[in-house]
Amino acid sequence: MFLRSFARCWLYAAFLAALGACTWADLRPGKSTSSLPQNQVEVFSWWTGGGEAAGLDAMIEVFHQKHPEIEFINAAVAGGAGTNARAVLAARLQAGDPPDSWQGHAGQELIGTYVAAKQLEPLNFLYEQEGWLEVMPEMLIPLISQNGQIYSVPVNIHRANMLWYNPKVLSAHQIAPPQTFDEWIAAMEKLQAEGMEAPLSLGEQWTAMHLFETVLLASLGPQDYAGIWTGAVGWDTPQVQRALENYLTVMRFTNSDAASLAWQDAAQLVVNGDAAFNVMGDWAEGFFKELGKTPREDFGWQPVPGTQGTFQFLSDSFVLPANAPHRDAAVAWLKVAGSKEGQDAFNPVKGSIPARSDADRSLYDEYLQSAMDDWQTNTVVGSLSHGVVANDSWKQEIDTALGLFLQSKDVAVFQQALLAACQKSGPCP
């Protein structure tokens, strides 16, 4: 379970206990075994557009200032939430051709995929050298660790359960920003009745999964939502059935061309006034700023109705492959990614808050400062779409079931498929 209380108690305690079984010296890697010249670093990500690419460019500039002697190769692959990039990365790893570092989500995507396959080098030596255990979130460390070994450098914290809306559209239809799930449905029904065909903008299938996880959270509440990922709550229960029915209801208000739209295209429908709402992580705010849009005028925000007080999180991080071609240059990159300077350059542009606790708050805008406050005070749960709660195999099976459901609209069949996915790749008996 990814509730804050859970993470702060036995998860972190277990990590520290495991860490105590070895010494930093035991974990410190030896010299690079690569015979390649160490004057370049290839960094693989899926940040290719909007505030994401601009944020990465800002952090690359910090790297260039510190290491002008190292050529930075930006190996980003387009595709929202890393859908395409992870497929390309998997093929490269299978072929024994890893980049020097790659982007990965903290949680089961990292531990259940790359660590399980023994594809990463532990980074405890960097955490000791840079003092990162003093400034990285206490509850995040266990999600990037196994058996006391830390495997990635988090660069940010994102919030998934955000509803973006067009204030002018709502005002024109005399609709207040909805605070409950029922109010949200009523608002979209009113908008449809008054001529807006698709009040809720949606993009390609990963954005449908993103919407799905937020409706699960709104319907189940944080305790039961966390429970479906640990086996404490069954996928065959009546409350999950109601959540799936709620999702089917929400999907009635989405655009018919969703499959052909990137997440940026779907988000832009809101600020253009062609839709009223969009559910997307807070990287959407970075995108809106890249478009030159004005907060509170061109776009507004709030948690997805029914999820107030809960922070559904994900964290982007970078790793060190076990056989990095340019290991020393990769370590130099990771030091920048984990630094205060690097994170304060990257996050205000991307639309995320820093993983570090010592950021310069004055660099962050109104929304991001509110996210910093909520991260400290809200109940925290993990994201499905962005790698926290399910490993890649389980997530892929959910995605397949979701794709079939988007065509059939059959809740009973969808629920059975979700149960089967949990039994095959998750904790369900």
C-alpha positions as a Markdown table, in Angstrom:
| # | Residue | x | y | z |
|---|---|---|---|---|
| 1 | Met | 0.0 | 0.0 | 0.0 |
| 2 | Phe | 1.3 | 3.4 | -0.9 |
| 3 | Leu | -0.5 | 5.5 | 1.8 |
| 4 | Arg | 1.9 | 7.9 | 3.4 |
| 5 | Ser | 1.5 | 6.3 | 6.9 |
| 6 | Phe | 2.4 | 2.9 | 5.4 |
| 7 | Ala | 5.4 | 4.2 | 3.7 |
| 8 | Arg | 6.7 | 6.1 | 6.7 |
| 9 | Cys | 6.3 | 3.2 | 9.0 |
| 10 | Trp | 7.4 | -0.4 | 8.0 |
| 11 | Leu | 8.4 | 0.2 | 4.4 |
| 12 | Tyr | 11.1 | 2.7 | 5.3 |
| 13 | Ala | 12.0 | 0.8 | 8.4 |
| 14 | Ala | 12.5 | -2.3 | 6.3 |
| 15 | Phe | 14.7 | -0.4 | 3.9 |
| 16 | Leu | 16.9 | 0.9 | 6.7 |
| 17 | Ala | 17.1 | -2.5 | 8.3 |
| 18 | Ala | 18.2 | -4.0 | 5.0 |
| 19 | Leu | 20.7 | -1.2 | 4.5 |
| 20 | Gly | 22.2 | -1.9 | 7.8 |
| 21 | Ala | 23.2 | -5.4 | 6.7 |
| 22 | Cys | 25.9 | -4.0 | 4.5 |
| 23 | Thr | 28.2 | -1.0 | 4.4 |
| 24 | Trp | 28.5 | 1.8 | 1.8 |
| 25 | Ala | 31.9 | 0.4 | 0.9 |
| 26 | Asp | 30.4 | -3.0 | 0.1 |
| 27 | Leu | 28.0 | -1.2 | -2.3 |
| 28 | Arg | 30.4 | 1.2 | -4.0 |
| 29 | Pro | 31.1 | 0.0 | -7.5 |
| 30 | Gly | 34.6 | -0.3 | -8.8 |
| 31 | Lys | 36.1 | 1.5 | -11.7 |
| 32 | Ser | 34.4 | 1.5 | -15.1 |
| 33 | Thr | 35.1 | -1.6 | -17.1 |
| 34 | Ser | 34.1 | 0.1 | -20.4 |
| 35 | Ser | 36.9 | 0.5 | -22.9 |
| 36 | Leu | 34.9 | 3.2 | -24.7 |
| 37 | Pro | 36.1 | 6.8 | -24.4 |
| 38 | Gln | 34.2 | 8.5 | -21.6 |
| 39 | Asn | 33.5 | 11.8 | -23.4 |
| 40 | Gln | 29.8 | 11.3 | -24.2 |
| 41 | Val | 26.6 | 10.3 | -22.4 |
| 42 | Glu | 23.5 | 8.9 | -24.1 |
| 43 | Val | 20.4 | 9.6 | -22.0 |
| 44 | Phe | 17.1 | 7.9 | -23.0 |
| 45 | Ser | 13.7 | 9.4 | -22.1 |
| 46 | Trp | 10.3 | 10.1 | -23.5 |
| 47 | Trp | 10.4 | 13.9 | -23.1 |
| 48 | Thr | 10.0 | 15.2 | -26.6 |
| 49 | Gly | 7.3 | 17.9 | -26.4 |
| 50 | Gly | 5.8 | 20.8 | -24.5 |
| 51 | Gly | 7.1 | 21.6 | -21.0 |
| 52 | Glu | 8.7 | 18.1 | -20.8 |
| 53 | Ala | 11.2 | 18.7 | -23.5 |
| 54 | Ala | 11.8 | 22.3 | -22.3 |
| 55 | Gly | 12.4 | 21.1 | -18.8 |
| 56 | Leu | 14.9 | 18.4 | -20.0 |
| 57 | Asp | 16.7 | 21.1 | -22.1 |
| 58 | Ala | 17.0 | 23.2 | -18.9 |
| 59 | Met | 18.6 | 20.4 | -17.0 |
| 60 | Ile | 20.9 | 19.5 | -20.0 |
| 61 | Glu | 22.1 | 23.2 | -19.9 |
| 62 | Val | 23.1 | 22.7 | -16.3 |
| 63 | Phe | 25.0 | 19.6 | -17.3 |
| 64 | His | 26.8 | 21.4 | -20.1 |
| 65 | Gln | 27.9 | 24.1 | -17.7 |
| 66 | Lys | 29.4 | 21.6 | -15.3 |
| 67 | His | 30.7 | 19.2 | -18.0 |
| 68 | Pro | 31.5 | 21.0 | -21.2 |
| 69 | Glu | 33.9 | 18.2 | -22.1 |
| 70 | Ile | 31.1 | 15.6 | -22.3 |
| 71 | Glu | 28.9 | 15.4 | -25.4 |
| 72 | Phe | 25.2 | 14.9 | -24.4 |
| 73 | Ile | 23.2 | 12.7 | -26.7 |
| 74 | Asn | 19.5 | 13.2 | -26.2 |
| 75 | Ala | 17.9 | 9.8 | -27.1 |
| 76 | Ala | 14.3 | 10.8 | -26.3 |
| 77 | Val | 11.6 | 8.7 | -28.0 |
| 78 | Ala | 8.2 | 10.3 | -28.5 |
| 79 | Gly | 5.1 | 8.7 | -26.9 |
| 80 | Gly | 3.1 | 9.8 | -23.9 |
| 81 | Ala | 3.8 | 8.1 | -20.5 |
| 82 | Gly | 6.7 | 6.3 | -22.2 |
| 83 | Thr | 4.5 | 3.8 | -24.0 |
| 84 | Asn | 6.7 | 3.8 | -27.2 |
| 85 | Ala | 10.0 | 4.6 | -25.4 |
| 86 | Arg | 9.8 | 1.6 | -23.1 |
| 87 | Ala | 9.2 | -0.7 | -26.0 |
| 88 | Val | 12.3 | 0.7 | -27.8 |
| 89 | Leu | 14.3 | 0.5 | -24.6 |
| 90 | Ala | 13.3 | -3.2 | -24.0 |
| 91 | Ala | 14.5 | -4.1 | -27.5 |
| 92 | Arg | 17.8 | -2.3 | -26.9 |
| 93 | Leu | 18.3 | -4.0 | -23.5 |
| 94 | Gln | 17.5 | -7.4 | -25.1 |
| 95 | Ala | 20.1 | -6.7 | -27.8 |
| 96 | Gly | 22.7 | -5.8 | -25.1 |
| 97 | Asp | 22.8 | -2.1 | -26.3 |
| 98 | Pro | 21.8 | 0.0 | -23.3 |
| 99 | Pro | 21.9 | 3.8 | -23.2 |
| 100 | Asp | 24.1 | 5.3 | -20.6 |
| 101 | Ser | 21.1 | 6.2 | -18.5 |
| 102 | Trp | 17.4 | 6.1 | -18.9 |
| 103 | Gln | 14.2 | 7.5 | -17.5 |
| 104 | Gly | 12.1 | 5.2 | -15.3 |
| 105 | His | 9.2 | 5.6 | -12.9 |
| 106 | Ala | 9.8 | 5.0 | -9.3 |
| 107 | Gly | 7.9 | 1.9 | -8.0 |
| 108 | Gln | 7.1 | -1.4 | -9.5 |
| 109 | Glu | 8.1 | -0.3 | -13.0 |
| 110 | Leu | 11.6 | 0.1 | -11.7 |
| 111 | Ile | 11.8 | -2.7 | -9.1 |
| 112 | Gly | 9.6 | -5.3 | -10.8 |
| 113 | Thr | 11.1 | -4.8 | -14.2 |
| 114 | Tyr | 14.7 | -3.6 | -14.4 |
| 115 | Val | 15.9 | -4.5 | -10.9 |
| 116 | Ala | 14.3 | -7.9 | -11.2 |
| 117 | Ala | 16.1 | -8.5 | -14.5 |
| 118 | Lys | 19.4 | -7.4 | -12.9 |
| 119 | Gln | 19.9 | -4.6 | -15.4 |
| 120 | Leu | 20.8 | -1.8 | -13.0 |
| 121 | Glu | 23.8 | -0.9 | -10.9 |
| 122 | Pro | 23.1 | 0.2 | -7.3 |
| 123 | Leu | 23.6 | 3.9 | -6.5 |
| 124 | Asn | 24.2 | 3.9 | -2.8 |
| 125 | Phe | 27.7 | 5.3 | -3.4 |
| 126 | Leu | 26.1 | 8.4 | -5.0 |
| 127 | Tyr | 23.6 | 8.8 | -2.2 |
| 128 | Glu | 26.5 | 8.8 | 0.3 |
| 129 | Gln | 28.7 | 11.1 | -1.7 |
| 130 | Glu | 26.0 | 13.7 | -2.5 |
| 131 | Gly | 24.1 | 13.5 | 0.8 |
| 132 | Trp | 20.8 | 12.6 | -1.0 |
| 133 | Leu | 19.3 | 10.6 | 1.9 |
| 134 | Glu | 19.0 | 13.8 | 3.8 |
| 135 | Val | 17.0 | 15.6 | 1.1 |
| 136 | Met | 15.1 | 12.9 | -0.8 |
| 137 | Pro | 11.5 | 12.0 | 0.4 |
| 138 | Glu | 11.6 | 9.4 | 3.1 |
| 139 | Met | 8.6 | 7.6 | 1.7 |
| 140 | Leu | 10.1 | 7.5 | -1.8 |
| 141 | Ile | 13.4 | 5.7 | -1.0 |
| 142 | Pro | 11.8 | 2.2 | -0.5 |
| 143 | Leu | 10.1 | 2.5 | -3.8 |
| 144 | Ile | 13.4 | 2.7 | -5.6 |
| 145 | Ser | 15.2 | 0.2 | -3.4 |
| 146 | Gln | 15.5 | -3.5 | -2.9 |
| 147 | Asn | 17.5 | -5.3 | -0.2 |
| 148 | Gly | 19.0 | -2.1 | 0.9 |
| 149 | Gln | 20.3 | -1.1 | -2.5 |
| 150 | Ile | 19.0 | 2.1 | -4.1 |
| 151 | Tyr | 18.6 | 1.9 | -7.9 |
| 152 | Ser | 17.6 | 5.3 | -9.2 |
| 153 | Val | 17.8 | 9.1 | -8.8 |
| 154 | Pro | 14.3 | 10.8 | -8.6 |
| 155 | Val | 14.2 | 14.1 | -10.3 |
| 156 | Asn | 10.6 | 15.1 | -9.5 |
| 157 | Ile | 7.2 | 14.4 | -8.0 |
| 158 | His | 4.1 | 14.6 | -10.2 |
| 159 | Arg | 0.4 | 14.5 | -9.3 |
| 160 | Ala | -1.8 | 12.3 | -11.5 |
| 161 | Asn | -5.2 | 13.1 | -10.1 |
| 162 | Met | -5.7 | 16.6 | -11.6 |
| 163 | Leu | -8.7 | 18.0 | -13.4 |
| 164 | Trp | -7.9 | 20.9 | -15.7 |
| 165 | Tyr | -10.8 | 23.0 | -16.8 |
| 166 | Asn | -11.6 | 26.1 | -18.9 |
| 167 | Pro | -13.0 | 28.8 | -16.5 |
| 168 | Lys | -14.5 | 30.8 | -19.4 |
| 169 | Val | -16.4 | 27.8 | -20.7 |
| 170 | Leu | -17.8 | 26.9 | -17.3 |
| 171 | Ser | -18.7 | 30.5 | -16.6 |
| 172 | Ala | -20.5 | 30.8 | -20.0 |
| 173 | His | -22.6 | 27.8 | -19.0 |
| 174 | Gln | -23.1 | 28.9 | -15.4 |
| 175 | Ile | -21.3 | 25.9 | -14.0 |
| 176 | Ala | -19.1 | 26.0 | -10.9 |
| 177 | Pro | -16.0 | 23.8 | -10.8 |
| 178 | Pro | -17.4 | 20.5 | -9.6 |
| 179 | Gln | -16.4 | 19.3 | -6.1 |
| 180 | Thr | -18.0 | 15.8 | -6.0 |
| 181 | Phe | -18.1 | 13.1 | -8.6 |
| 182 | Asp | -21.9 | 13.5 | -9.0 |
| 183 | Glu | -21.5 | 17.2 | -9.6 |
| 184 | Trp | -18.9 | 16.5 | -12.3 |
| 185 | Ile | -21.3 | 14.2 | -14.1 |
| 186 | Ala | -24.1 | 16.7 | -13.8 |
| 187 | Ala | -21.8 | 19.5 | -15.2 |
| 188 | Met | -20.9 | 17.3 | -18.2 |
| 189 | Glu | -24.5 | 16.4 | -18.8 |
| 190 | Lys | -25.5 | 20.1 | -18.8 |
| 191 | Leu | -22.7 | 20.9 | -21.2 |
| 192 | Gln | -23.7 | 18.2 | -23.6 |
| 193 | Ala | -27.4 | 19.3 | -23.4 |
| 194 | Glu | -26.3 | 22.8 | -24.3 |
| 195 | Gly | -24.3 | 21.7 | -27.4 |
| 196 | Met | -20.8 | 20.7 | -26.3 |
| 197 | Glu | -20.5 | 17.2 | -27.7 |
| 198 | Ala | -17.5 | 16.1 | -25.7 |
| 199 | Pro | -17.0 | 18.1 | -22.5 |
| 200 | Leu | -14.2 | 15.8 | -21.4 |
| 201 | Ser | -11.2 | 15.7 | -23.7 |
| 202 | Leu | -9.3 | 12.4 | -24.0 |
| 203 | Gly | -6.3 | 11.2 | -26.0 |
| 204 | Glu | -4.7 | 7.9 | -27.0 |
| 205 | Gln | -5.2 | 4.8 | -24.8 |
| 206 | Trp | -2.7 | 5.5 | -22.1 |
| 207 | Thr | -4.6 | 8.7 | -21.3 |
| 208 | Ala | -7.7 | 6.5 | -20.9 |
| 209 | Met | -5.8 | 4.4 | -18.4 |
| 210 | His | -4.8 | 7.6 | -16.6 |
| 211 | Leu | -8.4 | 8.6 | -16.4 |
| 212 | Phe | -9.3 | 5.1 | -15.3 |
| 213 | Glu | -7.0 | 5.2 | -12.3 |
| 214 | Thr | -8.3 | 8.5 | -11.1 |
| 215 | Val | -11.9 | 7.3 | -11.3 |
| 216 | Leu | -10.9 | 4.2 | -9.4 |
| 217 | Leu | -9.5 | 6.5 | -6.7 |
| 218 | Ala | -12.5 | 8.7 | -6.7 |
| 219 | Ser | -14.9 | 5.7 | -6.4 |
| 220 | Leu | -13.0 | 3.6 | -3.9 |
| 221 | Gly | -11.2 | 6.1 | -1.7 |
| 222 | Pro | -7.5 | 6.0 | -0.9 |
| 223 | Gln | -7.7 | 3.0 | 1.4 |
| 224 | Asp | -9.5 | 0.6 | -0.9 |
| 225 | Tyr | -7.7 | 2.0 | -4.0 |
| 226 | Ala | -4.3 | 1.1 | -2.4 |
| 227 | Gly | -5.8 | -2.3 | -1.4 |
| 228 | Ile | -6.5 | -3.4 | -4.9 |
| 229 | Trp | -2.8 | -3.2 | -5.7 |
| 230 | Thr | -1.7 | -5.2 | -2.6 |
| 231 | Gly | -4.4 | -7.9 | -2.6 |
| 232 | Ala | -6.2 | -6.5 | 0.4 |
| 233 | Val | -9.2 | -5.6 | -1.7 |
| 234 | Gly | -10.5 | -8.0 | -4.4 |
| 235 | Trp | -11.0 | -6.9 | -8.0 |
| 236 | Asp | -14.3 | -9.0 | -7.9 |
| 237 | Thr | -15.9 | -6.9 | -5.1 |
| 238 | Pro | -19.0 | -4.8 | -5.5 |
| 239 | Gln | -17.1 | -1.5 | -4.8 |
| 240 | Val | -14.8 | -2.3 | -7.8 |
| 241 | Gln | -17.9 | -3.0 | -9.9 |
| 242 | Arg | -19.3 | 0.4 | -9.0 |
| 243 | Ala | -16.0 | 2.1 | -9.9 |
| 244 | Leu | -16.0 | 0.4 | -13.3 |
| 245 | Glu | -19.6 | 1.6 | -13.8 |
| 246 | Asn | -18.5 | 5.1 | -12.9 |
| 247 | Tyr | -15.7 | 4.9 | -15.4 |
| 248 | Leu | -18.2 | 3.8 | -18.1 |
| 249 | Thr | -20.4 | 6.8 | -17.3 |
| 250 | Val | -17.4 | 9.3 | -17.5 |
| 251 | Met | -16.4 | 7.8 | -20.9 |
| 252 | Arg | -19.8 | 8.9 | -22.4 |
| 253 | Phe | -18.6 | 12.5 | -22.3 |
| 254 | Thr | -15.3 | 12.0 | -24.2 |
| 255 | Asn | -14.4 | 12.8 | -27.8 |
| 256 | Ser | -14.7 | 10.1 | -30.5 |
| 257 | Asp | -11.3 | 10.8 | -32.0 |
| 258 | Ala | -9.4 | 10.2 | -28.8 |
| 259 | Ala | -7.3 | 7.4 | -30.2 |
| 260 | Ser | -5.7 | 9.7 | -32.7 |
| 261 | Leu | -4.8 | 12.4 | -30.2 |
| 262 | Ala | -1.6 | 12.8 | -28.1 |
| 263 | Trp | -2.1 | 14.0 | -24.6 |
| 264 | Gln | -1.0 | 17.5 | -25.6 |
| 265 | Asp | -3.7 | 17.6 | -28.3 |
| 266 | Ala | -6.4 | 16.5 | -25.8 |
| 267 | Ala | -5.2 | 19.1 | -23.2 |
| 268 | Gln | -5.2 | 21.8 | -25.9 |
| 269 | Leu | -8.9 | 21.2 | -26.6 |
| 270 | Val | -9.6 | 22.6 | -23.1 |
| 271 | Val | -7.6 | 25.8 | -23.4 |
| 272 | Asn | -8.9 | 26.3 | -26.9 |
| 273 | Gly | -12.5 | 26.2 | -25.5 |
| 274 | Asp | -13.5 | 23.0 | -27.5 |
| 275 | Ala | -13.8 | 21.0 | -24.3 |
| 276 | Ala | -14.4 | 21.9 | -20.7 |
| 277 | Phe | -12.4 | 19.3 | -18.8 |
| 278 | Asn | -9.3 | 17.2 | -19.1 |
| 279 | Val | -7.9 | 14.7 | -16.6 |
| 280 | Met | -4.1 | 14.7 | -16.8 |
| 281 | Gly | -1.0 | 14.9 | -14.6 |
| 282 | Asp | 0.4 | 18.2 | -13.7 |
| 283 | Trp | 2.8 | 18.1 | -16.6 |
| 284 | Ala | -0.2 | 19.6 | -18.4 |
| 285 | Glu | 0.5 | 22.9 | -16.5 |
| 286 | Gly | 4.0 | 23.0 | -18.0 |
| 287 | Phe | 2.4 | 22.5 | -21.4 |
| 288 | Phe | -0.1 | 25.3 | -20.9 |
| 289 | Lys | 2.7 | 27.6 | -19.9 |
| 290 | Glu | 4.6 | 26.7 | -23.0 |
| 291 | Leu | 1.5 | 27.7 | -25.0 |
| 292 | Gly | 1.6 | 31.1 | -23.3 |
| 293 | Lys | -1.7 | 30.5 | -21.4 |
| 294 | Thr | -2.6 | 32.4 | -18.3 |
| 295 | Pro | -3.4 | 30.5 | -15.1 |
| 296 | Arg | -6.9 | 31.1 | -13.7 |
| 297 | Glu | -7.9 | 32.8 | -16.9 |
| 298 | Asp | -7.2 | 30.3 | -19.7 |
| 299 | Phe | -7.1 | 27.3 | -17.4 |
| 300 | Gly | -8.0 | 26.3 | -13.9 |
| 301 | Trp | -7.2 | 23.2 | -11.8 |
| 302 | Gln | -8.3 | 21.1 | -8.9 |
| 303 | Pro | -8.1 | 17.4 | -7.9 |
| 304 | Val | -10.4 | 15.1 | -9.8 |
| 305 | Pro | -13.8 | 15.3 | -8.0 |
| 306 | Gly | -14.0 | 12.8 | -5.2 |
| 307 | Thr | -10.2 | 12.7 | -4.7 |
| 308 | Gln | -9.6 | 15.8 | -2.7 |
| 309 | Gly | -7.1 | 15.3 | 0.1 |
| 310 | Thr | -5.4 | 12.5 | -1.8 |
| 311 | Phe | -2.2 | 12.9 | -3.8 |
| 312 | Gln | -1.9 | 10.2 | -6.5 |
| 313 | Phe | 1.8 | 10.4 | -7.3 |
| 314 | Leu | 4.5 | 9.3 | -9.7 |
| 315 | Ser | 8.1 | 10.1 | -9.8 |
| 316 | Asp | 10.5 | 10.3 | -12.8 |
| 317 | Ser | 14.0 | 9.1 | -12.1 |
| 318 | Phe | 17.2 | 8.1 | -13.9 |
| 319 | Val | 19.2 | 4.9 | -13.6 |
| 320 | Leu | 22.7 | 3.6 | -14.1 |
| 321 | Pro | 22.7 | 0.4 | -16.3 |
| 322 | Ala | 24.8 | -2.5 | -15.0 |
| 323 | Asn | 26.9 | -2.2 | -18.2 |
| 324 | Ala | 26.7 | 1.4 | -19.1 |
| 325 | Pro | 28.9 | 2.1 | -22.1 |
| 326 | His | 30.1 | 5.4 | -20.7 |
| 327 | Arg | 29.7 | 4.8 | -17.0 |
| 328 | Asp | 31.7 | 7.8 | -15.7 |
| 329 | Ala | 29.8 | 10.2 | -17.9 |
| 330 | Ala | 26.5 | 8.6 | -16.8 |
| 331 | Val | 27.5 | 9.1 | -13.1 |
| 332 | Ala | 28.2 | 12.8 | -13.9 |
| 333 | Trp | 24.7 | 13.0 | -15.4 |
| 334 | Leu | 23.1 | 11.4 | -12.4 |
| 335 | Lys | 24.8 | 13.9 | -10.1 |
| 336 | Val | 23.2 | 16.8 | -12.0 |
| 337 | Ala | 19.8 | 15.0 | -12.1 |
| 338 | Gly | 19.9 | 14.7 | -8.3 |
| 339 | Ser | 21.3 | 18.1 | -7.6 |
| 340 | Lys | 19.4 | 21.1 | -6.3 |
| 341 | Glu | 20.6 | 23.2 | -9.2 |
| 342 | Gly | 19.5 | 20.5 | -11.8 |
| 343 | Gln | 16.0 | 20.0 | -10.2 |
| 344 | Asp | 15.3 | 23.7 | -9.8 |
| 345 | Ala | 16.2 | 24.2 | -13.5 |
| 346 | Phe | 14.1 | 21.3 | -14.6 |
| 347 | Asn | 10.9 | 21.2 | -12.6 |
| 348 | Pro | 9.5 | 24.8 | -12.8 |
| 349 | Val | 9.5 | 24.4 | -16.6 |
| 350 | Lys | 8.3 | 20.8 | -16.8 |
| 351 | Gly | 5.4 | 21.4 | -14.4 |
| 352 | Ser | 6.4 | 19.2 | -11.5 |
| 353 | Ile | 7.8 | 19.7 | -8.0 |
| 354 | Pro | 11.3 | 18.6 | -7.1 |
| 355 | Ala | 12.0 | 15.3 | -5.4 |
| 356 | Arg | 14.5 | 17.2 | -3.2 |
| 357 | Ser | 13.1 | 18.9 | -0.1 |
| 358 | Asp | 15.5 | 21.9 | -0.2 |
| 359 | Ala | 14.2 | 23.5 | -3.5 |
| 360 | Asp | 14.1 | 27.3 | -3.9 |
| 361 | Arg | 10.3 | 27.7 | -3.5 |
| 362 | Ser | 10.4 | 31.2 | -5.1 |
| 363 | Leu | 11.2 | 29.6 | -8.5 |
| 364 | Tyr | 7.8 | 27.7 | -8.6 |
| 365 | Asp | 4.5 | 29.2 | -9.7 |
| 366 | Glu | 1.2 | 29.2 | -7.9 |
| 367 | Tyr | 0.1 | 25.8 | -8.9 |
| 368 | Leu | 3.4 | 24.1 | -8.2 |
| 369 | Gln | 3.6 | 25.8 | -4.7 |
| 370 | Ser | 0.2 | 24.4 | -4.0 |
| 371 | Ala | 1.4 | 20.9 | -5.1 |
| 372 | Met | 4.4 | 21.2 | -2.8 |
| 373 | Asp | 2.0 | 21.9 | 0.1 |
| 374 | Asp | -0.4 | 19.0 | -0.8 |
| 375 | Trp | 2.5 | 16.6 | -1.2 |
| 376 | Gln | 3.4 | 17.3 | 2.5 |
| 377 | Thr | -0.2 | 17.1 | 3.9 |
| 378 | Asn | -2.3 | 14.8 | 1.7 |
| 379 | Thr | -2.8 | 11.1 | 1.8 |
| 380 | Val | -0.4 | 9.7 | -0.8 |
| 381 | Val | -1.2 | 6.8 | -3.2 |
| 382 | Gly | 0.6 | 5.5 | -6.3 |
| 383 | Ser | -0.2 | 5.8 | -10.0 |
| 384 | Leu | -1.0 | 2.8 | -12.2 |
| 385 | Ser | -0.3 | 4.4 | -15.6 |
| 386 | His | 3.0 | 5.8 | -14.4 |
| 387 | Gly | 4.6 | 2.7 | -12.8 |
| 388 | Val | 4.2 | 3.0 | -9.1 |
| 389 | Val | 1.7 | 0.3 | -8.2 |
| 390 | Ala | 2.0 | -2.4 | -10.9 |
| 391 | Asn | 4.9 | -4.0 | -12.7 |
| 392 | Asp | 5.1 | -3.9 | -16.5 |
| 393 | Ser | 3.5 | -7.3 | -17.0 |
| 394 | Trp | 0.5 | -6.6 | -14.8 |
| 395 | Lys | 0.1 | -3.1 | -16.2 |
| 396 | Gln | 0.2 | -4.5 | -19.8 |
| 397 | Glu | -2.6 | -7.0 | -19.0 |
| 398 | Ile | -4.7 | -4.2 | -17.5 |
| 399 | Asp | -4.1 | -2.2 | -20.6 |
| 400 | Thr | -5.2 | -5.0 | -22.9 |
| 401 | Ala | -8.4 | -5.5 | -20.8 |
| 402 | Leu | -9.0 | -1.8 | -20.9 |
| 403 | Gly | -8.6 | -1.7 | -24.7 |
| 404 | Leu | -11.2 | -4.4 | -25.1 |
| 405 | Phe | -13.5 | -2.6 | -22.7 |
| 406 | Leu | -13.4 | 0.6 | -24.6 |
| 407 | Gln | -14.8 | -1.3 | -27.5 |
| 408 | Ser | -17.3 | -3.6 | -25.7 |
| 409 | Lys | -18.5 | -1.4 | -22.8 |
| 410 | Asp | -19.1 | -4.7 | -20.9 |
| 411 | Val | -18.4 | -4.0 | -17.2 |
| 412 | Ala | -18.8 | -7.6 | -16.1 |
| 413 | Val | -16.3 | -8.9 | -18.7 |
| 414 | Phe | -13.9 | -6.1 | -17.9 |
| 415 | Gln | -14.0 | -6.8 | -14.2 |
| 416 | Gln | -13.3 | -10.5 | -14.8 |
| 417 | Ala | -10.4 | -9.6 | -17.0 |
| 418 | Leu | -9.0 | -7.3 | -14.3 |
| 419 | Leu | -9.3 | -10.1 | -11.7 |
| 420 | Ala | -7.5 | -12.5 | -14.0 |
| 421 | Ala | -4.7 | -10.0 | -14.6 |
| 422 | Cys | -4.2 | -9.6 | -10.8 |
| 423 | Gln | -4.1 | -13.4 | -10.4 |
| 424 | Lys | -1.6 | -13.8 | -13.2 |
| 425 | Ser | 0.8 | -11.0 | -12.5 |
| 426 | Gly | -0.3 | -9.3 | -9.3 |
| 427 | Pro | -0.9 | -10.4 | -5.6 |
| 428 | Cys | -4.4 | -12.0 | -6.1 |
| 429 | Pro | -4.7 | -15.7 | -5.1 |
